[in-house]
Amino acid sequence: MTVRAFALVLSGLLLACGAARALPVTDDRGALLALARPPQRIVSLLPSLTETVCALGQCQRLVGVDRYSNYPESVRRLPQVGGGLDPNIEAIAALKPDLVLMATSTPVADRLQSLGIKVLALEPKSHADVKRALQVVGRVLEVNDAERVWREIEAEVTAAAQAVPANAKSMRIYFEVNSAPYAAGEGSFIGETLTRLGVKNMVPASLGAFPKLNPEYVVRENPDLIMVGDRNFAGLQGRPGWSRIRAIREGRVCIFTAEQTDVLVRAGPRMAEGARLMLQCLRDKAA
């Protein structure tokens, strides 16, 4: 074989190997993403995806985040490129990312792709989605920690469920996510956690994952326990008729800090920590 022929064969083999390394995944838009190599410069526009990258031990690949990504501490030092619904295209492009992670509701996927920037849209809304997001991101990053991380999460949620006091399991829970009021229904990620803990969510799945409720509905349903963030607690007791609610009358209201609320309302790898926060609330208020 001549030197030229050998070079051509070698070149073909290298190209074939490169093609074999492409990482095809389908995101939540149904779009196929193929990368020739694992991304090293990632911008994340969704806090739960930021946390997913870091849970897989790859925080160092993040070069920019949305304004709400605040965990772990190291991501607070990264450039912020707007929010999930109003990202700054120019700021993202300036970071020269080889991948942007975003929710399906983020409206700039097409514009980023027109600039030659790869996009992966994932929007975890359930426990199963959290597992899938770990798997998909792990595959794209070419790390093998997704299954281990998920097993640890599952084990910790199961441990929390086993520690719920028996007298708490008869309680009907109202979890308020926003003061409109919007609640976490049975079909939400938060509702799934409550179900895993063996307690009853006052808001049925038929109303939707995060329904906006008539405040009178909450009064009529008369929950035994209320879980609410401190941002939304102000004025709650002053709502018409709410002073008659059993949970308020008997002091069974768990008020979470802003940091704790972030843990509870993000469908991401800190779901076990969220389960532990709920467990502590149940322990404190079931007596």
Secondary structure by P-SEA (a helix, b strand, c coil): ccaaaaaaaaaaaaaaaaaaabbbbbccccbbbbbcccccbbbbccaaaaaaaaaaccccccccccccccccccccccccccccccccaaaaaaacccbbbbccccccaaaaaaacbbbbbbbbccaaaaaaaaaaaaaaacccaaaaaaaaaaaaaaaaaaacccccccbbbbbbccccccccccccaaaaaaaaacccccccccccccccccaaaaaaacccbbbbccccccccccccccccccccccccbbbbcaaaaaaaaccccaaaaaaaaaaaaaaaccc
